[in-house]
């Protein structure tokens, strides 16, 4: 059905089709362990509303929502720094962005694939 | 003099010791071309006030300032996507953060060192 879609988050995660291991959640933001992690520690933070990317122009892409996403990123990253000593916070755009739903990676440790 | 310092931005960039090529600037935020870029396109975005990192606890590290930093990141990243087709937005924390002043990398293209 969703063979041509490029929004893994709306199509799989947010509707529960793909079960995820939640790290933290608010009404509008979800943080969970990446289902196919690239790093030893790999958490993904997404808005629950569809927002295409950090720089996309939907009405939903407000500064208020971005701040809530950033608040969750800060919590997740602080925990990761406490546990592992370091963290990297990344979001990809344009050709670098695989799934067209704003998502932030919070990662630490060795790459594992 | 600053051999033991680990804040390149306060010690070199913001006081003008190291000249930089500005991309965009507000009263509180500066975006400039990295002086020793890691990528073909490599812009750094920093608050002009000293803030240790995204997750540090200074009184200056307010949501208002973070939003202003993010607004500049969005402008720089949008331009980079228009020019190169892609961009990656990154900030490092803990052991991954070399200079202990919040800074965001907006990069695109091949690594060059």
Backbone of each chain as ProteinMPNN parsed JSONL, in Angstrom:
{"seq_chain_A": "XXXXXXXXXXXXXXXXXXXXXXXXXXXXXXXXXXXXXXXXXXXXXXXXXXXXXXXXXXXXXXXXXXXXXXXXXXXXXXXXXXXXXXXXXXXXXXXXXXXXXXXXXXXXXXXXX", "coords_chain_A": {"N_chain_A": [[0.826, -1.207, 0.0], [1.896, 1.237, 0.869], [4.02, 1.552, -0.765], [5.079, 3.575, -2.365], [5.365, 5.625, -0.662], [7.188, 7.997, 1.305], [7.377, 8.438, 3.975], [8.182, 7.14, 6.674], [7.58, 7.559, 9.325], [4.93, 8.574, 9.713], [3.641, 6.469, 8.336], [4.381, 4.092, 9.558], [5.403, 4.224, 12.259], [3.946, 6.138, 13.869], [1.333, 5.305, 13.61], [1.41, 2.895, 14.788], [1.965, 0.542, 13.386], [4.599, -0.348, 13.062], [6.179, -1.424, 15.84], [7.653, 0.443, 18.444], [10.32, 1.193, 20.719], [9.821, 3.172, 23.229], [11.42, 6.15, 24.395], [10.856, 8.612, 25.477], [8.015, 10.765, 25.714], [5.75, 13.305, 24.67], [2.629, 15.119, 24.372], [2.89, 15.964, 21.767], [5.296, 15.123, 20.744], [7.584, 12.465, 20.054], [10.072, 10.292, 21.266], [12.18, 7.658, 20.474], [13.882, 4.429, 20.471], [15.892, 3.843, 17.69], [14.749, 1.707, 15.112], [16.392, 0.289, 13.427], [19.249, 0.695, 14.287], [22.016, 2.912, 13.592], [24.101, 3.456, 15.165], [25.653, 2.551, 18.297], [24.182, 3.718, 20.362], [21.187, 5.09, 19.65], [18.768, 7.243, 19.211], [15.652, 8.431, 17.987], [13.955, 11.447, 17.388], [10.814, 12.78, 16.903], [8.194, 14.975, 15.636], [4.723, 14.436, 16.341], [2.704, 15.308, 14.698], [2.447, 15.647, 11.133], [5.258, 16.983, 9.759], [7.258, 18.161, 7.267], [10.075, 18.692, 7.225], [12.852, 20.291, 8.932], [12.97, 22.663, 7.522], [10.655, 22.91, 6.078], [7.43, 24.119, 4.852], [4.871, 23.783, 6.14], [1.788, 24.718, 7.823], [1.728, 23.574, 10.296], [4.332, 23.54, 11.097], [5.497, 25.092, 13.349], [7.154, 27.512, 15.482], [6.664, 26.975, 18.102], [6.124, 24.217, 18.165], [8.615, 23.311, 17.253], [10.229, 24.117, 19.374], [9.271, 22.403, 21.345], [10.057, 19.951, 20.317], [12.815, 20.378, 20.461], [13.134, 20.585, 23.238], [12.668, 17.949, 24.019], [14.733, 16.677, 22.628], [16.906, 17.796, 24.036], [16.579, 16.641, 26.585], [16.862, 13.885, 25.973], [19.439, 13.89, 24.861], [20.949, 14.86, 27.002], [20.685, 12.758, 28.844], [21.986, 10.776, 27.327], [24.592, 11.774, 27.194], [25.232, 11.693, 29.893], [25.197, 8.928, 30.253], [26.976, 7.877, 28.312], [28.984, 9.66, 27.845], [29.031, 11.313, 25.624], [27.303, 12.873, 22.82], [25.708, 13.238, 19.637], [23.756, 15.428, 17.757], [21.576, 15.393, 15.103], [20.002, 16.51, 12.091], [18.746, 15.78, 8.864], [18.483, 17.154, 5.546], [16.831, 17.919, 2.399], [18.368, 16.114, -0.249], [19.735, 14.521, 1.541], [17.914, 13.67, 3.355], [16.125, 10.926, 4.107], [13.527, 9.865, 4.892], [10.595, 11.686, 4.547], [9.695, 13.273, 6.821], [10.029, 15.372, 9.492], [12.801, 14.525, 11.415], [15.004, 13.918, 14.101], [18.196, 12.757, 14.869], [19.703, 11.384, 17.717], [22.706, 10.437, 18.749], [25.316, 8.124, 19.76], [28.502, 6.562, 20.314], [30.014, 3.647, 18.647], [29.642, 3.168, 15.077], [27.302, 0.825, 13.817], [26.381, -0.37, 11.545]], "CA_chain_A": [[0.0, 0.0, 0.0], [2.671, 2.459, 1.018], [5.261, 1.329, -1.49], [5.629, 4.802, -2.935], [5.452, 6.656, 0.362], [8.524, 8.218, 1.86], [7.24, 8.923, 5.345], [8.201, 5.992, 7.574], [7.084, 7.913, 10.656], [3.464, 8.539, 9.656], [3.124, 5.212, 7.797], [4.743, 2.91, 10.337], [5.648, 4.416, 13.692], [2.919, 6.889, 14.594], [0.073, 4.549, 13.605], [1.601, 1.668, 15.553], [2.261, -0.632, 12.547], [5.915, -0.777, 13.532], [6.291, -1.179, 17.272], [8.924, 1.056, 18.827], [10.709, 1.206, 22.109], [9.779, 4.598, 23.548], [12.355, 6.716, 25.364], [10.147, 9.717, 26.121], [6.892, 11.18, 24.872], [4.82, 14.353, 25.111], [1.445, 15.074, 23.51], [3.19, 16.304, 20.378], [6.643, 14.685, 20.349], [7.94, 11.099, 20.445], [11.478, 9.874, 21.164], [12.229, 6.192, 20.596], [15.115, 3.801, 20.0], [15.847, 3.56, 16.248], [14.445, 0.286, 14.905], [17.578, -0.293, 12.801], [20.217, 1.73, 14.677], [23.308, 3.075, 12.913], [25.1, 3.656, 16.226], [25.378, 1.79, 19.525], [23.085, 4.439, 21.021], [20.563, 5.798, 18.529], [17.384, 7.623, 19.494], [15.045, 9.307, 16.988], [12.957, 12.355, 17.969], [9.918, 13.256, 15.829], [6.883, 15.527, 15.985], [3.65, 13.49, 16.0], [2.063, 15.886, 13.513], [3.319, 15.59, 9.971], [6.046, 18.157, 9.361], [8.154, 17.581, 6.266], [11.477, 18.802, 7.626], [13.139, 21.523, 9.675], [12.823, 23.857, 6.682], [9.458, 22.831, 5.237], [6.558, 25.262, 5.102], [3.494, 23.518, 6.604], [1.269, 25.539, 8.928], [2.033, 22.863, 11.546], [5.758, 23.677, 11.414], [5.587, 26.336, 14.118], [8.285, 27.626, 16.416], [6.244, 26.34, 19.354], [6.354, 22.779, 18.014], [10.063, 23.101, 17.171], [10.768, 24.218, 20.74], [8.923, 21.182, 22.088], [10.979, 18.93, 19.794], [14.146, 20.669, 21.019], [13.118, 20.247, 24.673], [12.811, 16.493, 24.132], [16.115, 16.388, 22.203], [17.817, 18.159, 25.126], [16.462, 15.616, 27.624], [17.44, 12.634, 25.468], [20.877, 14.085, 24.688], [21.549, 14.971, 28.345], [20.759, 11.384, 29.354], [22.997, 10.033, 26.578], [25.905, 12.272, 27.621], [25.465, 11.132, 31.231], [25.432, 7.479, 30.167], [28.038, 7.452, 27.385], [30.027, 10.684, 27.766], [28.955, 12.139, 24.418], [26.164, 12.694, 21.92], [25.654, 14.057, 18.427], [22.368, 15.697, 17.391], [21.636, 15.582, 13.645], [18.845, 16.361, 11.209], [19.131, 15.835, 7.454], [17.575, 17.934, 4.706], [17.025, 17.745, 0.95], [18.738, 14.763, -0.681], [20.254, 13.737, 2.678], [16.791, 13.257, 4.212], [15.504, 9.759, 3.496], [12.083, 9.867, 5.152], [10.226, 13.109, 4.49], [9.002, 13.704, 8.04], [11.122, 15.898, 10.326], [13.289, 13.64, 12.468], [16.324, 14.258, 14.628], [18.94, 11.632, 15.431], [20.586, 11.641, 18.86], [23.502, 9.209, 18.637], [26.603, 8.048, 20.468], [29.163, 5.251, 20.227], [30.488, 3.164, 17.356], [28.649, 2.837, 14.056], [27.117, -0.626, 13.853], [26.028, -0.852, 10.209]], "C_chain_A": [[0.861, 1.258, 0.0], [4.012, 2.352, 0.304], [5.887, 2.595, -2.045], [5.776, 5.911, -1.891], [6.899, 6.84, 0.785], [8.413, 8.866, 3.229], [7.059, 7.734, 6.275], [7.503, 6.308, 8.89], [5.564, 7.928, 10.696], [2.965, 7.141, 9.29], [3.354, 4.01, 8.707], [4.791, 3.135, 11.846], [4.439, 5.023, 14.391], [1.564, 6.183, 14.588], [0.227, 3.182, 14.28], [1.905, 0.426, 14.728], [3.617, -1.225, 12.907], [6.025, -0.4, 15.004], [7.646, -0.566, 17.588], [9.072, 1.072, 20.343], [10.839, 2.677, 22.535], [10.8, 5.005, 24.599], [11.641, 7.793, 26.173], [9.067, 10.204, 25.163], [6.165, 12.367, 25.495], [3.596, 14.239, 24.203], [1.821, 15.216, 22.043], [4.513, 15.78, 19.859], [6.904, 13.282, 20.875], [9.441, 10.892, 20.258], [11.519, 8.37, 21.366], [13.562, 5.657, 20.062], [14.943, 3.426, 18.523], [15.627, 2.053, 16.047], [15.597, -0.441, 14.185], [18.748, 0.667, 13.031], [21.499, 1.712, 13.843], [24.446, 3.186, 13.925], [24.697, 2.817, 17.435], [24.203, 2.398, 20.298], [22.443, 5.32, 19.961], [19.085, 6.025, 18.813], [16.912, 8.572, 18.385], [13.986, 10.157, 17.698], [12.137, 12.948, 16.827], [8.714, 13.99, 16.401], [5.819, 14.514, 15.568], [2.795, 13.993, 14.84], [3.008, 15.726, 12.335], [3.948, 16.958, 9.685], [7.137, 17.607, 8.454], [9.615, 17.586, 6.666], [11.638, 20.071, 8.44], [12.818, 22.753, 8.844], [11.573, 23.815, 5.789], [8.399, 23.82, 5.722], [5.143, 24.98, 5.585], [3.096, 24.476, 7.723], [1.621, 24.911, 10.272], [3.469, 23.091, 12.006], [6.004, 25.009, 12.124], [6.82, 26.338, 15.017], [7.943, 26.942, 17.743], [6.495, 24.825, 19.297], [7.857, 22.482, 17.969], [10.701, 23.171, 18.555], [10.455, 22.964, 21.538], [9.812, 20.019, 21.625], [12.367, 19.13, 20.42], [14.23, 20.347, 22.51], [13.326, 18.745, 24.866], [14.227, 16.081, 23.708], [17.087, 16.667, 23.348], [17.771, 17.131, 26.256], [17.161, 14.328, 27.208], [18.961, 12.756, 25.382], [21.581, 14.194, 26.043], [21.711, 13.586, 28.963], [21.88, 10.612, 28.663], [24.409, 10.472, 26.971], [26.223, 11.719, 29.016], [25.856, 9.661, 31.141], [26.675, 7.106, 29.374], [29.17, 8.462, 27.267], [29.907, 11.623, 26.587], [27.635, 11.927, 23.696], [26.307, 13.646, 20.748], [24.183, 14.185, 18.068], [22.365, 16.099, 15.918], [20.234, 15.589, 13.032], [19.291, 16.584, 9.764], [18.05, 16.513, 6.627], [17.849, 17.664, 3.235], [17.385, 16.297, 0.631], [19.272, 13.897, 0.462], [19.136, 13.173, 3.549], [16.028, 12.126, 3.545], [13.986, 9.801, 3.661], [11.632, 11.312, 5.326], [9.261, 13.517, 5.602], [10.122, 14.164, 8.967], [11.534, 14.874, 11.386], [14.71, 14.022, 12.822], [16.937, 12.989, 15.204], [19.752, 12.137, 16.63], [21.388, 10.36, 19.026], [24.785, 9.308, 19.44], [27.179, 6.648, 20.261], [29.567, 4.903, 18.807], [29.328, 3.006, 16.364], [28.527, 1.32, 14.029], [26.531, -1.172, 12.555], [26.324, 0.21, 9.16]], "O_chain_A": [[0.612, 2.207, -0.744], [5.001, 2.969, 0.702], [7.108, 2.674, -2.179], [6.254, 7.002, -2.199], [7.724, 5.939, 0.637], [9.221, 9.716, 3.605], [5.937, 7.364, 6.622], [6.901, 5.426, 9.503], [4.964, 7.36, 11.608], [1.981, 6.67, 9.859], [2.617, 3.027, 8.642], [4.276, 2.325, 12.616], [3.961, 4.487, 15.391], [0.735, 6.432, 15.463], [-0.725, 2.403, 14.332], [2.089, -0.65, 15.297], [3.765, -2.44, 13.039], [5.972, 0.775, 15.369], [8.669, -1.004, 17.061], [8.112, 0.981, 21.107], [11.836, 3.336, 22.237], [11.017, 4.289, 25.577], [11.798, 7.878, 27.391], [9.196, 10.067, 23.947], [5.989, 12.422, 26.712], [3.539, 13.35, 23.354], [1.154, 14.658, 21.172], [4.837, 15.957, 18.685], [6.506, 12.94, 21.988], [10.009, 11.264, 19.231], [10.951, 7.86, 22.332], [14.269, 6.331, 19.312], [13.968, 2.773, 18.152], [16.243, 1.232, 16.726], [15.748, -1.654, 14.328], [19.188, 1.36, 12.114], [21.994, 0.657, 13.447], [25.615, 3.026, 13.574], [23.539, 2.426, 17.573], [23.346, 1.682, 20.817], [23.1, 6.213, 19.425], [18.263, 5.119, 18.675], [17.677, 9.409, 17.906], [13.214, 9.646, 18.51], [12.687, 13.542, 15.9], [8.257, 13.684, 17.502], [5.981, 13.815, 14.567], [2.228, 13.199, 14.09], [4.226, 15.675, 12.511], [3.258, 17.94, 9.411], [7.86, 16.687, 8.837], [10.32, 16.596, 6.468], [10.688, 20.832, 8.621], [12.433, 23.785, 9.394], [11.455, 24.602, 4.85], [8.457, 24.299, 6.854], [4.278, 25.847, 5.457], [3.94, 24.976, 8.466], [1.792, 25.614, 11.268], [3.791, 22.863, 13.172], [6.628, 25.92, 11.58], [7.435, 25.301, 15.268], [8.818, 26.401, 18.419], [7.006, 24.231, 20.247], [8.318, 21.516, 18.576], [11.597, 22.391, 18.876], [11.285, 22.509, 22.324], [10.262, 19.209, 22.436], [13.007, 18.172, 20.852], [15.266, 19.892, 22.993], [14.061, 18.319, 25.757], [14.847, 15.236, 24.354], [17.99, 15.871, 23.603], [18.808, 16.787, 26.822], [17.941, 13.751, 27.966], [19.687, 11.844, 25.779], [22.685, 13.678, 26.212], [22.755, 13.278, 29.538], [22.634, 9.886, 29.311], [25.315, 9.644, 27.07], [27.357, 11.322, 29.283], [26.74, 9.202, 31.865], [27.36, 6.139, 29.71], [30.201, 8.17, 26.663], [30.604, 12.636, 26.538], [26.936, 10.94, 23.925], [26.931, 14.703, 20.844], [23.445, 13.2, 18.069], [23.064, 17.033, 15.525], [19.383, 14.78, 13.403], [20.106, 17.462, 9.481], [16.865, 16.457, 6.955], [18.941, 17.238, 2.86], [16.786, 15.367, 1.171], [19.262, 12.67, 0.362], [19.377, 12.302, 4.384], [15.358, 12.337, 2.534], [13.249, 9.775, 2.675], [12.189, 12.065, 6.126], [8.171, 14.031, 5.353], [11.07, 13.416, 9.201], [10.699, 14.414, 12.165], [15.509, 14.396, 11.963], [16.283, 12.243, 15.932], [20.402, 13.181, 16.56], [20.841, 9.321, 19.395], [25.274, 10.393, 19.755], [26.444, 5.681, 20.06], [29.483, 5.724, 17.893], [28.19, 2.747, 16.755], [29.517, 0.608, 14.197], [26.212, -2.36, 12.492], [26.092, -0.013, 7.972]]}, "seq_chain_B": "XXXXXXXXXXXXXXXXXXXXXXXXXXXXXXXXXXXXXXXXXXXXXXXXXXXXXXXXXXXXXXXXXXXXXXXXXXXXXXXXXXXXXXXXXXXXXXXXXXXXXXXXXXXXXXXXX", "coords_chain_B": {"N_chain_B": [[48.556, 32.668, 25.236], [45.881, 31.815, 25.308], [46.162, 29.142, 25.522], [45.162, 27.124, 27.136], [42.508, 27.379, 26.884], [39.243, 26.388, 25.793], [37.427, 27.464, 24.084], [36.985, 28.419, 21.17], [35.309, 30.189, 19.879], [34.554, 32.396, 21.534], [37.187, 33.207, 22.108], [38.462, 33.707, 19.69], [36.794, 34.158, 17.368], [34.513, 35.805, 18.009], [35.634, 38.038, 19.159], [37.021, 39.054, 17.09], [39.675, 38.37, 16.568], [40.308, 36.178, 14.95], [39.569, 36.463, 11.66], [36.458, 36.158, 10.029], [34.313, 34.912, 7.447], [31.381, 36.18, 6.964], [28.088, 34.819, 6.826], [25.487, 35.335, 7.623], [23.869, 37.398, 10.048], [22.55, 38.264, 13.238], [21.53, 40.36, 16.009], [22.167, 38.661, 18.065], [23.152, 36.297, 17.081], [25.505, 34.573, 15.005], [26.397, 33.536, 11.769], [28.805, 31.894, 9.861], [31.316, 31.126, 7.356], [33.078, 28.161, 7.88], [36.354, 28.274, 9.182], [38.258, 26.328, 8.76], [37.144, 24.276, 6.87], [35.33, 21.139, 6.978], [33.8, 20.071, 5.083], [32.725, 20.527, 1.651], [30.823, 22.567, 1.617], [30.392, 24.454, 4.362], [29.077, 25.817, 7.028], [29.089, 27.582, 10.115], [27.05, 28.076, 12.94], [26.542, 30.217, 15.601], [25.665, 31.33, 18.956], [26.125, 34.712, 20.051], [26.498, 35.393, 22.685], [28.144, 33.756, 25.428], [27.419, 30.44, 25.541], [27.526, 27.258, 26.774], [26.78, 24.78, 25.576], [24.219, 22.967, 23.735], [22.964, 21.667, 25.818], [23.792, 22.843, 28.162], [23.777, 24.687, 31.313], [23.653, 27.539, 31.638], [22.317, 30.784, 32.562], [21.999, 32.314, 30.353], [21.311, 30.537, 28.407], [18.682, 30.381, 27.025], [15.319, 29.562, 25.898], [14.435, 31.391, 24.086], [16.772, 32.445, 22.953], [17.755, 30.087, 21.817], [15.769, 29.618, 19.912], [16.273, 31.776, 18.205], [18.79, 31.105, 17.263], [18.04, 28.766, 15.92], [16.36, 29.845, 13.964], [18.211, 31.169, 12.344], [19.786, 28.992, 11.56], [17.864, 27.64, 10.014], [17.51, 29.421, 7.861], [20.115, 29.446, 6.738], [20.425, 26.736, 6.138], [18.298, 26.336, 4.365], [19.114, 27.922, 2.189], [21.451, 26.48, 1.544], [20.394, 24.002, 0.768], [18.95, 24.837, -1.466], [21.091, 25.61, -3.081], [22.805, 23.363, -3.225], [21.33, 21.069, -3.076], [21.116, 19.58, -0.76], [21.474, 19.296, 2.857], [23.036, 18.98, 6.062], [22.416, 19.221, 9.474], [24.088, 19.727, 12.435], [24.92, 19.311, 15.889], [27.378, 18.9, 18.389], [28.011, 17.174, 21.481], [29.237, 16.822, 24.893], [31.983, 14.567, 24.993], [32.219, 14.647, 22.239], [32.175, 17.257, 21.553], [34.272, 19.697, 20.597], [35.04, 22.501, 20.911], [34.017, 24.417, 23.598], [31.597, 25.974, 23.328], [28.364, 26.632, 22.381], [27.736, 25.431, 19.174], [26.589, 25.063, 15.868], [26.815, 22.986, 13.063], [26.284, 23.435, 9.629], [26.188, 21.624, 6.858], [27.304, 20.41, 3.621], [27.967, 18.314, 0.775], [31.133, 16.816, -0.352], [33.465, 15.431, 2.045], [36.362, 17.234, 2.98], [38.651, 17.092, 4.445]], "CA_chain_B": [[47.638, 33.172, 26.263], [44.661, 31.042, 25.43], [46.561, 27.757, 25.276], [44.362, 26.158, 27.882], [41.086, 27.633, 26.672], [38.605, 25.502, 24.829], [36.309, 28.182, 23.474], [37.48, 29.089, 19.971], [34.366, 31.203, 19.412], [34.78, 33.604, 22.333], [38.597, 33.62, 22.116], [39.008, 34.032, 18.366], [35.85, 34.639, 16.348], [33.618, 36.888, 18.436], [36.42, 39.247, 19.447], [37.621, 39.527, 15.849], [41.076, 37.933, 16.394], [40.276, 35.4, 13.709], [38.59, 37.046, 10.736], [35.596, 35.161, 9.406], [33.527, 35.27, 6.279], [30.016, 36.09, 7.489], [26.987, 34.407, 5.949], [24.299, 36.029, 8.118], [24.106, 37.837, 11.424], [21.545, 39.047, 13.954], [22.16, 40.926, 17.207], [22.59, 37.639, 19.029], [23.58, 35.057, 16.413], [26.402, 34.749, 13.867], [26.645, 32.39, 10.878], [29.97, 32.218, 9.022], [31.96, 29.984, 6.71], [34.081, 27.539, 8.749], [37.706, 28.707, 8.78], [38.947, 25.129, 8.268], [35.958, 23.437, 6.611], [35.402, 19.68, 6.841], [32.965, 19.729, 3.923], [32.745, 21.532, 0.571], [29.991, 23.676, 2.103], [30.455, 24.262, 5.817], [28.759, 27.044, 7.76], [28.946, 27.413, 11.558], [26.101, 29.02, 13.525], [26.809, 30.329, 17.046], [25.163, 32.493, 19.697], [27.222, 35.633, 20.384], [26.718, 35.222, 24.121], [28.701, 32.443, 25.734], [26.551, 29.344, 25.987], [28.443, 26.124, 26.691], [26.319, 23.77, 24.614], [22.761, 22.842, 23.694], [22.423, 21.128, 27.073], [24.433, 23.449, 29.33], [22.787, 25.297, 32.191], [23.782, 28.982, 31.905], [21.106, 31.609, 32.509], [21.901, 32.833, 28.979], [20.863, 29.471, 27.505], [17.219, 30.445, 27.079], [14.598, 29.056, 24.718], [14.355, 32.508, 23.147], [18.045, 32.473, 22.216], [17.81, 28.867, 20.998], [14.893, 29.839, 18.745], [16.95, 32.684, 17.274], [19.825, 30.271, 16.624], [17.355, 27.874, 14.978], [15.893, 30.641, 12.814], [19.367, 31.401, 11.465], [20.102, 27.677, 10.978], [16.879, 27.351, 8.967], [17.832, 30.263, 6.695], [21.377, 28.973, 6.148], [20.191, 25.395, 5.592], [17.435, 26.485, 3.185], [19.994, 28.388, 1.111], [22.368, 25.4, 1.148], [19.6, 23.018, 0.02], [18.691, 25.425, -2.785], [22.331, 25.672, -3.878], [23.538, 22.093, -3.368], [20.398, 19.943, -3.07], [21.064, 18.864, 0.514], [22.229, 19.855, 3.982], [22.994, 18.245, 7.323], [22.531, 20.15, 10.599], [24.693, 18.908, 13.497], [25.645, 19.875, 17.028], [28.041, 17.858, 19.178], [27.916, 17.354, 22.927], [30.126, 15.982, 25.703], [33.309, 14.311, 24.414], [32.217, 14.94, 20.793], [32.198, 18.717, 21.349], [35.656, 20.152, 20.761], [35.063, 23.842, 21.497], [32.907, 24.396, 24.555], [30.666, 27.089, 23.087], [27.367, 26.022, 21.493], [27.877, 25.737, 17.748], [25.886, 24.146, 14.977], [27.375, 22.869, 11.723], [25.363, 23.214, 8.51], [27.192, 21.156, 5.895], [26.854, 19.706, 2.42], [29.034, 17.986, -0.167], [32.179, 15.867, 0.034], [34.395, 15.823, 3.103], [37.591, 17.714, 2.33], [39.818, 16.817, 5.303]], "C_chain_B": [[46.451, 32.235, 26.443], [44.942, 29.557, 25.191], [45.694, 26.742, 25.985], [42.864, 26.356, 27.656], [40.519, 26.597, 25.708], [37.345, 26.15, 24.273], [36.827, 29.042, 22.326], [36.603, 30.277, 19.595], [34.505, 32.496, 20.202], [36.207, 34.12, 22.152], [39.094, 34.132, 20.777], [38.006, 34.705, 17.427], [35.113, 35.888, 16.812], [34.363, 38.164, 18.802], [37.194, 39.729, 18.225], [39.072, 39.12, 15.627], [41.236, 37.103, 15.132], [39.172, 35.981, 12.832], [37.758, 35.938, 10.116], [34.768, 35.787, 8.3], [32.051, 35.083, 6.651], [29.003, 35.669, 6.424], [25.734, 35.19, 6.323], [24.537, 36.358, 9.582], [22.865, 38.519, 11.976], [22.259, 39.652, 15.165], [22.781, 39.849, 18.081], [23.152, 36.372, 18.409], [24.456, 35.381, 15.207], [26.506, 33.438, 13.089], [27.799, 32.774, 9.962], [30.542, 30.946, 8.409], [33.08, 29.459, 7.615], [35.478, 27.919, 8.256], [38.561, 27.533, 8.289], [37.869, 24.072, 7.978], [36.268, 21.944, 6.49], [34.653, 19.215, 5.602], [33.077, 20.832, 2.886], [31.962, 22.78, 0.972], [29.881, 23.497, 3.611], [30.287, 25.604, 6.528], [28.606, 26.683, 9.242], [27.976, 28.484, 12.057], [26.295, 29.018, 15.04], [26.022, 31.485, 17.666], [26.352, 33.384, 20.036], [27.509, 35.663, 21.884], [27.368, 33.873, 24.357], [27.632, 31.505, 26.28], [27.365, 28.085, 25.751], [28.059, 25.095, 25.635], [24.799, 23.79, 24.597], [22.194, 22.446, 25.049], [23.064, 21.739, 28.322], [23.46, 24.374, 30.054], [22.914, 26.787, 32.458], [22.422, 29.684, 31.827], [20.879, 32.128, 31.088], [21.296, 31.81, 28.01], [19.339, 29.36, 27.541], [16.589, 29.864, 25.815], [14.505, 30.148, 23.648], [15.628, 32.579, 22.308], [18.149, 31.248, 21.298], [16.947, 29.022, 19.749], [15.559, 30.759, 17.724], [18.071, 31.939, 16.532], [19.173, 29.379, 15.563], [16.831, 28.615, 13.76], [17.026, 30.872, 11.823], [19.775, 30.083, 10.792], [19.151, 27.371, 9.82], [17.153, 28.163, 7.703], [19.062, 29.735, 5.966], [21.152, 27.623, 5.465], [19.305, 25.461, 4.346], [18.254, 26.94, 1.981], [20.887, 27.258, 0.603], [21.627, 24.328, 0.35], [19.288, 23.555, -1.378], [19.933, 25.362, -3.67], [22.924, 24.298, -4.18], [22.623, 20.873, -3.39], [20.237, 19.264, -1.729], [21.775, 19.651, 1.606], [22.043, 18.948, 5.192], [23.234, 19.271, 8.422], [22.972, 19.338, 11.813], [25.166, 19.776, 14.655], [26.162, 18.732, 17.888], [28.031, 18.207, 20.653], [28.896, 16.441, 23.657], [31.467, 15.807, 25.007], [33.363, 14.605, 22.917], [32.35, 16.434, 20.515], [33.586, 19.252, 21.644], [35.691, 21.506, 21.478], [33.812, 24.01, 22.342], [32.077, 25.692, 24.511], [29.661, 26.53, 22.08], [27.619, 26.416, 20.038], [27.211, 24.634, 16.948], [26.58, 24.166, 13.627], [26.231, 22.69, 10.727], [26.263, 22.886, 7.329], [26.538, 20.455, 4.709], [28.072, 19.397, 1.552], [30.044, 17.009, 0.402], [32.954, 16.378, 1.247], [35.71, 16.22, 2.433], [38.801, 17.661, 3.246], [39.446, 15.813, 6.367]], "O_chain_B": [[46.064, 31.903, 27.563], [44.079, 28.815, 24.722], [45.508, 25.627, 25.498], [42.048, 25.594, 28.174], [41.248, 26.01, 24.909], [36.338, 25.487, 24.026], [37.074, 30.237, 22.49], [37.097, 31.265, 19.051], [34.568, 33.576, 19.615], [36.421, 35.328, 22.054], [40.046, 34.911, 20.728], [38.327, 35.696, 16.772], [35.085, 36.901, 16.114], [33.79, 39.252, 18.759], [37.941, 40.703, 18.309], [39.656, 39.479, 14.605], [42.169, 37.295, 14.353], [38.0, 35.99, 13.207], [38.289, 34.899, 9.724], [34.562, 36.999, 8.235], [31.541, 33.962, 6.651], [29.062, 36.111, 5.277], [25.004, 35.655, 5.448], [25.305, 35.684, 10.269], [22.198, 39.27, 11.263], [23.467, 39.47, 15.324], [23.787, 40.081, 18.752], [23.583, 35.468, 19.125], [24.192, 36.335, 14.476], [26.68, 32.368, 13.673], [27.786, 33.845, 9.355], [30.285, 29.839, 8.882], [33.93, 30.229, 8.064], [35.749, 27.889, 7.056], [39.482, 27.724, 7.494], [37.703, 23.111, 8.729], [37.313, 21.543, 5.976], [34.852, 18.096, 5.13], [33.481, 21.95, 3.206], [32.384, 23.905, 0.703], [29.337, 22.499, 4.082], [31.216, 26.406, 6.617], [28.071, 25.628, 9.586], [28.059, 29.646, 11.659], [26.225, 27.973, 15.686], [25.744, 32.486, 17.006], [27.453, 32.891, 20.279], [28.637, 35.93, 22.299], [27.17, 32.942, 23.576], [27.033, 31.747, 27.328], [27.847, 27.863, 24.64], [28.909, 24.604, 24.893], [24.169, 24.533, 25.349], [21.08, 22.836, 25.397], [22.899, 21.211, 29.421], [22.449, 24.793, 29.491], [22.332, 27.272, 33.428], [21.512, 29.241, 31.126], [19.745, 32.354, 30.665], [20.829, 32.169, 26.929], [18.784, 28.373, 28.025], [17.257, 29.699, 24.794], [14.498, 29.856, 22.452], [15.564, 32.753, 21.091], [18.575, 31.358, 20.148], [17.343, 28.609, 18.658], [15.426, 30.55, 16.518], [18.267, 32.125, 15.331], [19.683, 29.25, 14.45], [16.851, 28.084, 12.65], [16.829, 30.783, 10.611], [20.074, 30.06, 9.598], [19.582, 26.899, 8.768], [17.038, 27.64, 6.594], [19.061, 29.592, 4.743], [21.629, 27.395, 4.353], [19.532, 24.729, 3.383], [18.104, 26.403, 0.883], [21.064, 27.09, -0.604], [22.158, 23.803, -0.628], [19.355, 22.815, -2.359], [19.836, 25.092, -4.867], [23.481, 24.083, -5.257], [23.073, 19.765, -3.685], [19.327, 18.454, -1.555], [22.571, 20.548, 1.329], [21.037, 18.25, 5.325], [24.144, 20.094, 8.321], [22.31, 18.368, 12.183], [25.742, 20.843, 14.443], [25.478, 17.729, 18.092], [28.041, 19.379, 21.03], [29.332, 15.422, 23.121], [32.031, 16.771, 24.489], [34.451, 14.796, 22.373], [32.608, 16.837, 19.381], [34.027, 19.262, 22.793], [36.307, 21.633, 22.536], [32.695, 23.78, 21.879], [31.895, 26.382, 25.514], [30.058, 26.009, 21.037], [27.704, 27.601, 19.716], [27.261, 23.454, 17.297], [26.898, 25.233, 13.103], [25.321, 21.892, 10.953], [27.008, 23.74, 6.849], [25.404, 19.982, 4.777], [29.072, 20.113, 1.584], [29.853, 16.446, 1.48], [33.087, 17.584, 1.455], [36.118, 15.615, 1.442], [39.874, 18.133, 2.873], [40.284, 15.447, 7.19]]}, "name": "protein", "num_of_chains": 2, "seq": "XXXXXXXXXXXXXXXXXXXXXXXXXXXXXXXXXXXXXXXXXXXXXXXXXXXXXXXXXXXXXXXXXXXXXXXXXXXXXXXXXXXXXXXXXXXXXXXXXXXXXXXXXXXXXXXXXXXXXXXXXXXXXXXXXXXXXXXXXXXXXXXXXXXXXXXXXXXXXXXXXXXXXXXXXXXXXXXXXXXXXXXXXXXXXXXXXXXXXXXXXXXXXXXXXXXXXXXXXXXXXXXXXX"}
